[in-house]
């Protein structure tokens, strides 16, 4: 195959995405989708076409192959995206073992992937047989790692520990309070590692367990449990917001704020007020947004919490109201705090990446596009790749670029859709994507048209029957 230019590669990616979406609507199976892709895009090799038909990025394909190795209790090889690219473009050939494993991951026969193998494998086999090379020495280690613990399996385990603690102390105990606090910490620290709908169900179940104990507990224990119920309610509010349930978010966050005030948990009151300001801002209810932000600032401890309330809650409102000079004062004050503040991880924390995201978005609202793009770049650089924060900053940058470089902006958004599964795409990201499509509509050609089509077929986070998509 002759060398394909970078621009043509981008066109192939966009067209493959469009064709895959069409095949999905038509109910075509994987093999048929590959046939359609290769017929329309003759530059595609079989291996690359199968990956694109699956909707995987190269990074995701590598992860999927690694999972096949781990399922067979093998150590995955250190495959890079660059090497997979060479395999796809027939510049190199994988070894015998890897051909089998990649075929199993893709759900295809090696011949379908263009990976002829010498391994004896009957034509009717559903998947290639397991291999023995590289098997871990479990017997020597004394550990069975076939089902290694992940954050996904850790979620129900936390709830189950709380359930056992409630059974042990149905009237409450200091140990149950400590465990509840640990559960809140786990959920907050791992917030971005789970699809919102999955985490929502676990947090809700844990809160329900604690609510059965608090009424019967003594005064001090009940107070401690109520505080953790407040923090769990704050998490539920944020999760509801990320699932596009704004009314539910408002209800949970209002409860969290009330619990914070009744238990003297100032940080909870401040954080819940900031989140309520965020919800009001999404409704363009500027009076309530500013009121919640100012209420949160009255309760926020000095330092990082104040910077959080300034950047997250007050700044968006001031920018939306066109109060540029006051917004600049807030940016200056919060920037000064962040220079010396110790960052806190997790949903209830705050760091420089998130702070720069809010500043970039304020500049965008004030139509300072160059400044918005500059600050968004710093947020992207500070955020771990593929996390919700990285997604948000990337889309803010795309919005800032949309006026002058629409195709570049659309390409950024398409990359996000290629990398992030729909279940992990928060409502806030979807809102930014919709805004971007509207900005690109007058020039809806090329990448802009592709983006509009991708959004049209993107499944909603919640189905019409109320179930998670």
C-alpha positions as a Markdown table, in Angstrom:
| # | Residue | x | y | z |
|---|---|---|---|---|
| 1 | Unk | 0.0 | 0.0 | 0.0 |
| 2 | Unk | 1.4 | 3.4 | -0.9 |
| 3 | Unk | 1.9 | 6.0 | 1.8 |
| 4 | Unk | -1.3 | 7.7 | 2.9 |
| 5 | Unk | -1.1 | 11.4 | 3.9 |
| 6 | Unk | -2.0 | 12.6 | 7.4 |
| 7 | Unk | -4.9 | 14.5 | 6.1 |
| 8 | Unk | -6.2 | 11.5 | 4.2 |
| 9 | Unk | -5.8 | 9.4 | 7.4 |
| 10 | Unk | -8.1 | 11.9 | 9.3 |
| 11 | Unk | -10.6 | 11.7 | 6.4 |
| 12 | Unk | -10.6 | 7.9 | 6.6 |
| 13 | Unk | -11.1 | 8.0 | 10.4 |
| 14 | Unk | -14.1 | 10.3 | 10.0 |
| 15 | Unk | -15.7 | 8.3 | 7.2 |
| 16 | Unk | -15.2 | 5.1 | 9.0 |
| 17 | Unk | -16.9 | 6.5 | 12.1 |
| 18 | Unk | -19.8 | 7.6 | 9.9 |
| 19 | Unk | -20.1 | 4.3 | 8.1 |
| 20 | Unk | -19.9 | 2.3 | 11.4 |
| 21 | Unk | -22.8 | 4.4 | 12.8 |
| 22 | Unk | -24.8 | 3.7 | 9.7 |
| 23 | Unk | -24.2 | 0.0 | 9.9 |
| 24 | Unk | -25.2 | 0.0 | 13.6 |
| 25 | Unk | -28.5 | 1.7 | 12.6 |
| 26 | Unk | -29.0 | -0.9 | 9.9 |
| 27 | Unk | -28.4 | -3.8 | 12.3 |
| 28 | Unk | -25.3 | -5.1 | 10.5 |
| 29 | Unk | -23.0 | -7.5 | 12.2 |
| 30 | Unk | -19.3 | -7.0 | 12.7 |
| 31 | Unk | -18.2 | -8.8 | 9.6 |
| 32 | Unk | -20.6 | -6.9 | 7.4 |
| 33 | Unk | -19.4 | -3.6 | 8.9 |
| 34 | Unk | -15.8 | -4.5 | 8.0 |
| 35 | Unk | -16.9 | -5.3 | 4.5 |
| 36 | Unk | -18.6 | -1.9 | 4.1 |
| 37 | Unk | -15.6 | -0.1 | 5.5 |
| 38 | Unk | -13.1 | -1.8 | 3.2 |
| 39 | Unk | -15.3 | -1.3 | 0.2 |
| 40 | Unk | -15.6 | 2.4 | 0.8 |
| 41 | Unk | -12.1 | 2.9 | 2.1 |
| 42 | Unk | -9.7 | 0.7 | 0.1 |
| 43 | Unk | -6.7 | 2.0 | 2.0 |
| 44 | Unk | -7.8 | 0.1 | 5.1 |
| 45 | Unk | -6.2 | -3.2 | 5.9 |
| 46 | Unk | -8.3 | -6.0 | 7.4 |
| 47 | Unk | -6.7 | -5.5 | 10.8 |
| 48 | Unk | -7.4 | -1.7 | 11.0 |
| 49 | Unk | -10.9 | -2.2 | 9.5 |
| 50 | Unk | -11.9 | -4.6 | 12.3 |
| 51 | Unk | -10.7 | -2.2 | 15.0 |
| 52 | Unk | -12.6 | 0.7 | 13.4 |
| 53 | Unk | -15.7 | -1.5 | 13.1 |
| 54 | Unk | -15.5 | -2.2 | 16.8 |
| 55 | Unk | -15.3 | 1.5 | 17.5 |
| 56 | Unk | -12.0 | 1.2 | 19.3 |
| 57 | Unk | -9.1 | 3.5 | 19.5 |
| 58 | Unk | -5.6 | 1.9 | 19.3 |
| 59 | Unk | -5.2 | 2.5 | 23.0 |
| 60 | Unk | -8.5 | 0.7 | 23.7 |
| 61 | Unk | -7.5 | -2.2 | 21.4 |
| 62 | Unk | -4.3 | -2.7 | 23.3 |
| 63 | Unk | -6.2 | -2.7 | 26.6 |
| 64 | Unk | -8.7 | -5.3 | 25.2 |
| 65 | Unk | -5.9 | -7.6 | 24.1 |
| 66 | Unk | -4.2 | -7.2 | 27.5 |
| 67 | Unk | -7.5 | -8.4 | 29.1 |
| 68 | Unk | -7.3 | -11.6 | 27.0 |
| 69 | Unk | -3.8 | -12.3 | 28.3 |
| 70 | Unk | -4.9 | -11.6 | 31.9 |
| 71 | Unk | -7.9 | -13.9 | 31.5 |
| 72 | Unk | -5.5 | -16.7 | 30.6 |
| 73 | Unk | -3.3 | -15.7 | 33.5 |
| 74 | Unk | -0.6 | -14.4 | 31.2 |
| 75 | Unk | 1.5 | -11.3 | 31.4 |
| 76 | Unk | 0.5 | -8.9 | 28.6 |
| 77 | Unk | 3.3 | -7.8 | 26.3 |
| 78 | Unk | 4.4 | -4.2 | 26.2 |
| 79 | Unk | 2.7 | -3.3 | 23.0 |
| 80 | Unk | 2.6 | 0.4 | 22.0 |
| 81 | Unk | 0.1 | 2.3 | 19.8 |
| 82 | Unk | 2.9 | 3.0 | 17.4 |
| 83 | Unk | 3.6 | -0.8 | 17.0 |
| 84 | Unk | -0.1 | -1.6 | 16.5 |
| 85 | Unk | -0.1 | 1.1 | 13.9 |
| 86 | Unk | 2.7 | -0.6 | 12.1 |
| 87 | Unk | 0.8 | -3.9 | 12.3 |
| 88 | Unk | -2.3 | -2.3 | 10.8 |
| 89 | Unk | -0.3 | -0.7 | 8.0 |
| 90 | Unk | 1.5 | -3.9 | 7.2 |
| 91 | Unk | 4.9 | -2.5 | 8.1 |
| 92 | Unk | 5.5 | -5.3 | 10.6 |
| 93 | Unk | 3.9 | -8.6 | 11.6 |
| 94 | Unk | 3.0 | -9.7 | 15.1 |
| 95 | Unk | 4.3 | -12.9 | 16.5 |
| 96 | Unk | 2.4 | -16.2 | 16.5 |
| 97 | Unk | 1.1 | -15.8 | 20.1 |
| 98 | Unk | 0.0 | -12.2 | 19.6 |
| 99 | Unk | -1.9 | -13.0 | 16.4 |
| 100 | Unk | -4.0 | -15.5 | 18.4 |
| 101 | Unk | -4.6 | -13.1 | 21.3 |
| 102 | Unk | -5.6 | -10.2 | 19.1 |
| 103 | Unk | -8.0 | -12.4 | 17.2 |
| 104 | Unk | -9.6 | -13.5 | 20.4 |
| 105 | Unk | -9.9 | -9.9 | 21.5 |
| 106 | Unk | -11.4 | -8.8 | 18.2 |
| 107 | Unk | -13.8 | -11.8 | 18.0 |
| 108 | Unk | -12.4 | -12.8 | 14.6 |
| 109 | Unk | -10.5 | -15.6 | 12.9 |
| 110 | Unk | -6.8 | -14.6 | 12.2 |
| 111 | Unk | -7.5 | -15.0 | 8.5 |
| 112 | Unk | -10.2 | -12.4 | 8.7 |
| 113 | Unk | -7.7 | -10.0 | 10.3 |
| 114 | Unk | -5.1 | -10.7 | 7.7 |
| 115 | Unk | -3.0 | -12.5 | 10.3 |
| 116 | Unk | -2.3 | -15.9 | 8.9 |
| 117 | Unk | -1.2 | -18.3 | 11.7 |
| 118 | Unk | 0.5 | -21.6 | 11.8 |
| 119 | Unk | -1.4 | -22.6 | 14.9 |
| 120 | Unk | -3.7 | -25.6 | 14.5 |
| 121 | Unk | -7.2 | -24.1 | 14.8 |
| 122 | Unk | -10.3 | -25.7 | 13.4 |
| 123 | Unk | -12.4 | -23.5 | 11.1 |
| 124 | Unk | -15.5 | -23.9 | 13.3 |
| 125 | Unk | -13.8 | -22.8 | 16.6 |
| 126 | Unk | -15.5 | -19.7 | 18.1 |
| 127 | Unk | -12.2 | -18.3 | 19.3 |
| 128 | Unk | -8.5 | -19.2 | 19.1 |
| 129 | Unk | -7.3 | -21.6 | 21.8 |
| 130 | Unk | -5.4 | -20.4 | 24.9 |
| 131 | Unk | -1.6 | -20.3 | 24.9 |
| 132 | Unk | 0.9 | -21.3 | 27.6 |
| 133 | Unk | 3.9 | -19.1 | 26.9 |
| 134 | Unk | 4.6 | -16.5 | 29.6 |
| 135 | Unk | 2.2 | -18.1 | 32.2 |
| 136 | Unk | 2.7 | -16.6 | 35.6 |
| 137 | Unk | 4.0 | -18.9 | 38.3 |
| 138 | Unk | 1.0 | -18.7 | 40.5 |
| 139 | Unk | 2.0 | -21.8 | 42.5 |
| 140 | Unk | 5.2 | -20.1 | 43.5 |
| 141 | Unk | 3.5 | -16.9 | 44.4 |
| 142 | Unk | 0.7 | -18.6 | 46.3 |
| 143 | Unk | -1.8 | -16.1 | 44.8 |
| 144 | Unk | -4.5 | -16.6 | 42.3 |
| 145 | Unk | -4.7 | -13.4 | 40.2 |
| 146 | Unk | -7.0 | -14.6 | 37.5 |
| 147 | Unk | -9.7 | -12.2 | 38.7 |
| 148 | Unk | -7.6 | -9.2 | 39.8 |
| 149 | Unk | -9.4 | -6.5 | 41.8 |
| 150 | Unk | -10.4 | -3.4 | 40.0 |
| 151 | Unk | -12.3 | -0.2 | 41.0 |
| 152 | Unk | -15.4 | -1.8 | 39.4 |
| 153 | Unk | -15.3 | -4.8 | 41.7 |
| 154 | Unk | -14.2 | -2.6 | 44.6 |
| 155 | Unk | -17.5 | -0.6 | 44.4 |
| 156 | Unk | -19.9 | -3.3 | 45.6 |
| 157 | Unk | -17.3 | -4.6 | 48.0 |
| 158 | Unk | -17.4 | -1.2 | 49.8 |
| 159 | Unk | -21.2 | -1.3 | 50.1 |
| 160 | Unk | -21.1 | -4.9 | 51.3 |
| 161 | Unk | -18.6 | -3.9 | 54.1 |
| 162 | Unk | -21.0 | -1.2 | 55.2 |
| 163 | Unk | -23.9 | -3.7 | 55.1 |
| 164 | Unk | -21.9 | -6.1 | 57.4 |
| 165 | Unk | -21.1 | -3.3 | 59.7 |
| 166 | Unk | -24.7 | -2.3 | 60.0 |
| 167 | Unk | -25.6 | -6.0 | 60.8 |
| 168 | Unk | -22.9 | -6.0 | 63.5 |
| 169 | Unk | -24.1 | -2.7 | 65.0 |
| 170 | Unk | -27.7 | -2.0 | 64.1 |
| 171 | Unk | -27.8 | 0.8 | 66.7 |
| 172 | Unk | -24.6 | 2.4 | 65.3 |
| 173 | Unk | -21.1 | 2.5 | 66.6 |
| 174 | Unk | -18.0 | 4.7 | 66.2 |
| 175 | Unk | -16.6 | 1.9 | 63.9 |
| 176 | Unk | -19.6 | 2.3 | 61.6 |
| 177 | Unk | -19.0 | 6.1 | 61.5 |
| 178 | Unk | -15.4 | 5.5 | 60.6 |
| 179 | Unk | -16.4 | 3.0 | 57.9 |
| 180 | Unk | -19.0 | 5.4 | 56.5 |
| 181 | Unk | -16.3 | 8.1 | 56.3 |
| 182 | Unk | -14.0 | 5.6 | 54.5 |
| 183 | Unk | -16.8 | 4.7 | 52.0 |
| 184 | Unk | -17.3 | 8.4 | 51.2 |
| 185 | Unk | -13.6 | 8.9 | 50.7 |
| 186 | Unk | -13.5 | 5.9 | 48.3 |
| 187 | Unk | -16.4 | 7.1 | 46.2 |
| 188 | Unk | -15.0 | 10.6 | 46.1 |
| 189 | Unk | -11.5 | 9.6 | 45.1 |
| 190 | Unk | -12.7 | 7.1 | 42.5 |
| 191 | Unk | -15.6 | 9.3 | 41.2 |
| 192 | Unk | -14.1 | 9.8 | 37.7 |
| 193 | Unk | -13.2 | 6.1 | 37.3 |
| 194 | Unk | -16.8 | 4.9 | 36.9 |
| 195 | Unk | -19.7 | 5.6 | 34.6 |
| 196 | Unk | -22.0 | 8.0 | 36.6 |
| 197 | Unk | -25.0 | 5.6 | 36.5 |
| 198 | Unk | -22.9 | 2.8 | 38.1 |
| 199 | Unk | -21.6 | 4.9 | 40.9 |
| 200 | Unk | -25.0 | 6.5 | 41.5 |
| 201 | Unk | -26.5 | 3.1 | 42.4 |
| 202 | Unk | -23.7 | 2.2 | 44.8 |
| 203 | Unk | -23.7 | 5.5 | 46.6 |
| 204 | Unk | -27.5 | 5.4 | 46.9 |
| 205 | Unk | -27.4 | 1.9 | 48.4 |
| 206 | Unk | -24.8 | 2.9 | 50.9 |
| 207 | Unk | -26.7 | 5.9 | 52.0 |
| 208 | Unk | -29.8 | 3.8 | 52.5 |
| 209 | Unk | -27.9 | 1.4 | 54.7 |
| 210 | Unk | -26.8 | 4.3 | 56.9 |
| 211 | Unk | -30.2 | 5.8 | 57.1 |
| 212 | Unk | -31.6 | 2.7 | 58.8 |
| 213 | Unk | -29.1 | 3.1 | 61.7 |
| 214 | Unk | -29.0 | 6.9 | 62.4 |
| 215 | Unk | -32.4 | 7.1 | 64.1 |
| 216 | Unk | -31.5 | 4.5 | 66.7 |
| 217 | Unk | -27.9 | 5.6 | 67.3 |
| 218 | Unk | -26.8 | 7.7 | 70.3 |
| 219 | Unk | -26.3 | 11.4 | 69.8 |
| 220 | Unk | -22.7 | 11.5 | 68.8 |
| 221 | Unk | -22.9 | 8.5 | 66.6 |
| 222 | Unk | -26.0 | 9.8 | 64.9 |
| 223 | Unk | -24.3 | 13.1 | 64.3 |
| 224 | Unk | -21.3 | 11.4 | 62.7 |
| 225 | Unk | -23.6 | 9.2 | 60.5 |
| 226 | Unk | -25.7 | 12.2 | 59.4 |
| 227 | Unk | -22.5 | 14.0 | 58.3 |
| 228 | Unk | -21.6 | 11.1 | 56.0 |
| 229 | Unk | -25.2 | 10.9 | 54.7 |
| 230 | Unk | -24.8 | 14.5 | 53.9 |
| 231 | Unk | -21.6 | 13.9 | 51.9 |
| 232 | Unk | -23.2 | 10.9 | 50.1 |
| 233 | Unk | -26.2 | 13.1 | 49.2 |
| 234 | Unk | -23.7 | 15.6 | 47.8 |
| 235 | Unk | -22.2 | 12.9 | 45.6 |
| 236 | Unk | -25.7 | 11.8 | 44.5 |
| 237 | Unk | -26.4 | 15.4 | 43.5 |
| 238 | Unk | -23.3 | 15.7 | 41.4 |
| 239 | Unk | -24.0 | 12.3 | 39.8 |
| 240 | Unk | -27.6 | 13.2 | 39.0 |
| 241 | Unk | -26.2 | 16.4 | 37.4 |
| 242 | Unk | -23.8 | 14.4 | 35.3 |
| 243 | Unk | -26.7 | 12.1 | 34.2 |
| 244 | Unk | -28.6 | 15.2 | 33.1 |
| 245 | Unk | -31.1 | 15.0 | 36.0 |
| 246 | Unk | -31.0 | 18.6 | 37.1 |
| 247 | Unk | -34.1 | 18.4 | 39.3 |
| 248 | Unk | -32.7 | 15.4 | 41.1 |
| 249 | Unk | -29.4 | 17.1 | 41.5 |
| 250 | Unk | -31.0 | 20.1 | 43.1 |
| 251 | Unk | -33.0 | 17.9 | 45.6 |
| 252 | Unk | -29.9 | 15.9 | 46.7 |
| 253 | Unk | -27.7 | 18.9 | 47.0 |
| 254 | Unk | -30.3 | 20.9 | 49.0 |
| 255 | Unk | -30.4 | 18.0 | 51.4 |
| 256 | Unk | -26.6 | 17.9 | 51.6 |
| 257 | Unk | -26.5 | 21.6 | 52.4 |
| 258 | Unk | -29.1 | 21.3 | 55.1 |
| 259 | Unk | -27.3 | 18.4 | 56.7 |
| 260 | Unk | -24.0 | 20.4 | 56.5 |
| 261 | Unk | -25.6 | 23.3 | 58.4 |
| 262 | Unk | -27.3 | 21.2 | 61.0 |
| 263 | Unk | -24.2 | 19.2 | 61.8 |
| 264 | Unk | -21.8 | 22.1 | 61.6 |
| 265 | Unk | -19.9 | 20.6 | 58.6 |
| 266 | Unk | -18.9 | 23.9 | 57.0 |
| 267 | Unk | -17.0 | 22.3 | 54.1 |
| 268 | Unk | -20.1 | 20.3 | 53.2 |
| 269 | Unk | -22.3 | 23.4 | 53.3 |
| 270 | Unk | -19.8 | 25.3 | 51.1 |
| 271 | Unk | -19.4 | 22.5 | 48.6 |
| 272 | Unk | -23.1 | 21.8 | 48.2 |
| 273 | Unk | -23.8 | 25.5 | 47.7 |
| 274 | Unk | -21.2 | 25.6 | 45.0 |
| 275 | Unk | -22.8 | 22.6 | 43.3 |
| 276 | Unk | -26.2 | 24.2 | 43.6 |
| 277 | Unk | -24.7 | 27.3 | 41.9 |
| 278 | Unk | -23.5 | 25.1 | 39.1 |
| 279 | Unk | -27.0 | 23.6 | 38.7 |
| 280 | Unk | -28.6 | 27.1 | 38.6 |
| 281 | Unk | -26.0 | 28.3 | 36.1 |
| 282 | Unk | -27.0 | 25.4 | 33.8 |
| 283 | Unk | -30.6 | 26.7 | 34.0 |
| 284 | Unk | -29.4 | 30.3 | 33.4 |
| 285 | Unk | -30.9 | 31.2 | 36.7 |
| 286 | Unk | -28.3 | 33.8 | 37.5 |
| 287 | Unk | -29.9 | 35.2 | 40.7 |
| 288 | Unk | -30.0 | 31.8 | 42.4 |
| 289 | Unk | -26.6 | 30.9 | 41.0 |
| 290 | Unk | -25.0 | 34.0 | 42.5 |
| 291 | Unk | -26.9 | 33.6 | 45.8 |
| 292 | Unk | -25.7 | 30.0 | 46.2 |
| 293 | Unk | -22.1 | 31.0 | 45.3 |
| 294 | Unk | -22.1 | 33.7 | 47.9 |
| 295 | Unk | -23.7 | 31.5 | 50.5 |
| 296 | Unk | -21.0 | 28.9 | 49.9 |
| 297 | Unk | -18.3 | 31.6 | 50.2 |
| 298 | Unk | -19.6 | 32.5 | 53.6 |
| 299 | Unk | -19.1 | 29.0 | 54.8 |
| 300 | Unk | -16.0 | 28.0 | 52.8 |
| 301 | Unk | -12.8 | 27.6 | 54.9 |
| 302 | Unk | -9.9 | 29.9 | 53.8 |
| 303 | Unk | -7.5 | 28.6 | 51.2 |
| 304 | Unk | -8.3 | 26.0 | 48.7 |
| 305 | Unk | -12.1 | 25.8 | 49.5 |
| 306 | Unk | -12.4 | 29.5 | 48.9 |
| 307 | Unk | -10.6 | 29.3 | 45.6 |
| 308 | Unk | -12.9 | 26.4 | 44.7 |
| 309 | Unk | -16.0 | 28.4 | 45.4 |
| 310 | Unk | -14.6 | 31.5 | 43.6 |
| 311 | Unk | -13.6 | 29.6 | 40.4 |
| 312 | Unk | -16.3 | 26.9 | 40.3 |
| 313 | Unk | -19.4 | 28.8 | 41.5 |
| 314 | Unk | -19.0 | 32.6 | 41.4 |
| 315 | Unk | -16.9 | 33.1 | 38.3 |
| 316 | Unk | -19.3 | 31.4 | 35.8 |
| 317 | Unk | -22.1 | 33.6 | 37.0 |
| 318 | Unk | -20.2 | 36.9 | 36.8 |
| 319 | Unk | -19.0 | 36.0 | 33.3 |
| 320 | Unk | -22.5 | 35.1 | 32.1 |
| 321 | Unk | -23.8 | 38.4 | 33.4 |
| 322 | Unk | -21.1 | 40.2 | 31.5 |
| 323 | Unk | -19.4 | 41.6 | 34.6 |
| 324 | Unk | -15.9 | 41.3 | 33.1 |
| 325 | Unk | -14.0 | 43.5 | 35.6 |
| 326 | Unk | -15.5 | 41.7 | 38.6 |
| 327 | Unk | -14.8 | 38.3 | 36.9 |
| 328 | Unk | -11.2 | 39.4 | 36.4 |
| 329 | Unk | -10.9 | 40.2 | 40.1 |
| 330 | Unk | -12.2 | 36.8 | 41.1 |
| 331 | Unk | -9.7 | 35.2 | 38.7 |
| 332 | Unk | -6.9 | 37.2 | 40.2 |
| 333 | Unk | -7.9 | 36.3 | 43.8 |
| 334 | Unk | -8.4 | 32.6 | 43.1 |
| 335 | Unk | -5.2 | 32.4 | 41.1 |
| 336 | Unk | -3.3 | 33.9 | 44.0 |
| 337 | Unk | -4.7 | 31.3 | 46.4 |
| 338 | Unk | -3.9 | 28.4 | 44.0 |
| 339 | Unk | -0.3 | 29.4 | 43.7 |
| 340 | Unk | 0.4 | 28.3 | 47.3 |
| 341 | Unk | -2.6 | 25.9 | 48.0 |
| 342 | Unk | -2.1 | 22.2 | 48.4 |
| 343 | Unk | -4.3 | 20.5 | 45.9 |
| 344 | Unk | -6.9 | 17.9 | 47.0 |
| 345 | Unk | -7.8 | 14.9 | 44.9 |
| 346 | Unk | -11.2 | 13.5 | 44.2 |
| 347 | Unk | -14.7 | 14.8 | 43.7 |
| 348 | Unk | -14.7 | 17.1 | 46.7 |
| 349 | Unk | -11.1 | 18.2 | 46.0 |
| 350 | Unk | -9.8 | 20.9 | 43.7 |
| 351 | Unk | -6.7 | 21.3 | 41.6 |
| 352 | Unk | -5.0 | 23.5 | 39.1 |
| 353 | Unk | -6.3 | 21.6 | 36.1 |
| 354 | Unk | -9.9 | 22.1 | 37.2 |
| 355 | Unk | -9.3 | 25.7 | 38.2 |
| 356 | Unk | -7.8 | 26.6 | 34.8 |
| 357 | Unk | -10.8 | 24.9 | 33.2 |
| 358 | Unk | -13.2 | 27.2 | 34.9 |
| 359 | Unk | -11.1 | 30.3 | 34.1 |
| 360 | Unk | -10.9 | 29.2 | 30.4 |
| 361 | Unk | -14.7 | 28.8 | 30.3 |
| 362 | Unk | -15.2 | 32.2 | 31.8 |
| 363 | Unk | -13.0 | 33.8 | 29.1 |
| 364 | Unk | -15.0 | 31.8 | 26.5 |
| 365 | Unk | -18.3 | 33.2 | 27.9 |
| 366 | Unk | -16.8 | 36.7 | 27.8 |
| 367 | Unk | -15.8 | 36.0 | 24.1 |
| 368 | Unk | -12.1 | 36.3 | 24.8 |
| 369 | Unk | -11.4 | 33.4 | 22.5 |
| 370 | Unk | -7.6 | 33.6 | 22.4 |
| 371 | Unk | -7.3 | 33.8 | 26.1 |
| 372 | Unk | -9.8 | 30.9 | 26.6 |
| 373 | Unk | -7.7 | 28.7 | 24.2 |
| 374 | Unk | -4.5 | 29.6 | 26.0 |
| 375 | Unk | -5.8 | 28.7 | 29.4 |
| 376 | Unk | -7.6 | 25.6 | 28.2 |
| 377 | Unk | -4.3 | 24.3 | 26.9 |
| 378 | Unk | -2.8 | 24.6 | 30.4 |
| 379 | Unk | -5.8 | 22.7 | 31.8 |
| 380 | Unk | -5.4 | 19.9 | 29.3 |
| 381 | Unk | -1.7 | 19.6 | 30.1 |
| 382 | Unk | -2.4 | 19.4 | 33.8 |
| 383 | Unk | -5.2 | 16.9 | 33.6 |
| 384 | Unk | -4.6 | 13.1 | 33.2 |
| 385 | Unk | -5.4 | 12.1 | 29.7 |
| 386 | Unk | -8.9 | 10.7 | 28.9 |
| 387 | Unk | -10.3 | 11.7 | 32.3 |
| 388 | Unk | -13.5 | 13.8 | 32.5 |
| 389 | Unk | -11.4 | 16.9 | 33.3 |
| 390 | Unk | -9.3 | 16.3 | 30.2 |
| 391 | Unk | -12.5 | 15.9 | 28.1 |
| 392 | Unk | -14.0 | 19.1 | 29.5 |
| 393 | Unk | -10.8 | 21.1 | 28.8 |
| 394 | Unk | -10.4 | 19.6 | 25.3 |
| 395 | Unk | -14.0 | 20.6 | 24.4 |
| 396 | Unk | -13.6 | 24.1 | 25.8 |
| 397 | Unk | -10.5 | 24.5 | 23.6 |
| 398 | Unk | -12.6 | 23.3 | 20.7 |
| 399 | Unk | -15.3 | 25.9 | 21.4 |
| 400 | Unk | -12.6 | 28.6 | 21.6 |
| 401 | Unk | -11.2 | 27.4 | 18.2 |
| 402 | Unk | -14.6 | 27.0 | 16.5 |
| 403 | Unk | -14.8 | 30.6 | 15.1 |
| 404 | Unk | -11.4 | 30.6 | 13.3 |
| 405 | Unk | -10.5 | 27.0 | 12.8 |
| 406 | Unk | -13.8 | 25.0 | 12.7 |
| 407 | Unk | -12.3 | 21.8 | 11.2 |
| 408 | Unk | -9.7 | 21.7 | 13.9 |
| 409 | Unk | -12.3 | 22.2 | 16.6 |
| 410 | Unk | -14.5 | 19.5 | 15.1 |
| 411 | Unk | -11.5 | 17.1 | 14.9 |
| 412 | Unk | -10.8 | 17.6 | 18.6 |
| 413 | Unk | -14.4 | 16.8 | 19.5 |
| 414 | Unk | -14.4 | 13.7 | 17.2 |
| 415 | Unk | -11.3 | 12.5 | 19.0 |
| 416 | Unk | -13.1 | 12.7 | 22.3 |
| 417 | Unk | -16.0 | 10.7 | 20.9 |
| 418 | Unk | -13.5 | 8.1 | 19.6 |
| 419 | Unk | -11.8 | 7.8 | 23.0 |
| 420 | Unk | -14.6 | 8.0 | 25.5 |
| 421 | Unk | -17.4 | 5.4 | 25.7 |
| 422 | Unk | -20.9 | 7.0 | 25.7 |
| 423 | Unk | -21.6 | 5.7 | 29.2 |
| 424 | Unk | -18.7 | 7.7 | 30.5 |
| 425 | Unk | -19.5 | 10.8 | 28.7 |
| 426 | Unk | -21.0 | 13.2 | 31.2 |
| 427 | Unk | -24.0 | 15.4 | 30.5 |
| 428 | Unk | -21.7 | 18.5 | 30.8 |
| 429 | Unk | -19.5 | 17.1 | 28.0 |
| 430 | Unk | -22.6 | 16.4 | 25.9 |
| 431 | Unk | -23.8 | 20.0 | 26.4 |
| 432 | Unk | -20.4 | 21.3 | 25.2 |
| 433 | Unk | -20.6 | 19.1 | 22.2 |
| 434 | Unk | -24.1 | 20.3 | 21.3 |
| 435 | Unk | -22.8 | 23.9 | 21.6 |
| 436 | Unk | -19.9 | 23.2 | 19.3 |
| 437 | Unk | -22.2 | 21.7 | 16.7 |
| 438 | Unk | -24.3 | 24.8 | 16.8 |
| 439 | Unk | -21.3 | 27.0 | 16.3 |
| 440 | Unk | -20.1 | 24.9 | 13.4 |
| 441 | Unk | -23.5 | 24.6 | 11.7 |
| 442 | Unk | -22.9 | 27.4 | 9.2 |
| 443 | Unk | -19.9 | 25.6 | 7.9 |
| 444 | Unk | -21.3 | 22.1 | 8.4 |
| 445 | Unk | -19.0 | 20.3 | 6.0 |
| 446 | Unk | -16.1 | 17.9 | 6.5 |
| 447 | Unk | -15.3 | 17.3 | 10.2 |
| 448 | Unk | -18.2 | 19.5 | 11.3 |
| 449 | Unk | -20.8 | 17.4 | 9.4 |
| 450 | Unk | -19.2 | 14.3 | 10.8 |
| 451 | Unk | -19.5 | 15.6 | 14.3 |
| 452 | Unk | -23.1 | 16.4 | 13.9 |
| 453 | Unk | -23.8 | 12.9 | 12.6 |
| 454 | Unk | -21.9 | 11.3 | 15.5 |
| 455 | Unk | -23.9 | 13.4 | 18.0 |
| 456 | Unk | -27.2 | 12.4 | 16.3 |
| 457 | Unk | -26.6 | 8.7 | 16.9 |
| 458 | Unk | -25.0 | 9.1 | 20.3 |
| 459 | Unk | -27.2 | 7.2 | 22.9 |
| 460 | Unk | -28.6 | 9.4 | 25.6 |
| 461 | Unk | -27.3 | 8.7 | 29.2 |
| 462 | Unk | -30.8 | 7.8 | 30.3 |
| 463 | Unk | -33.3 | 6.0 | 28.1 |
| 464 | Unk | -36.9 | 7.1 | 27.7 |
| 465 | Unk | -38.0 | 4.4 | 30.2 |
| 466 | Unk | -35.6 | 5.9 | 32.8 |
| 467 | Unk | -33.0 | 3.1 | 32.7 |
| 468 | Unk | -29.3 | 3.9 | 32.2 |
| 469 | Unk | -28.2 | 3.5 | 28.6 |
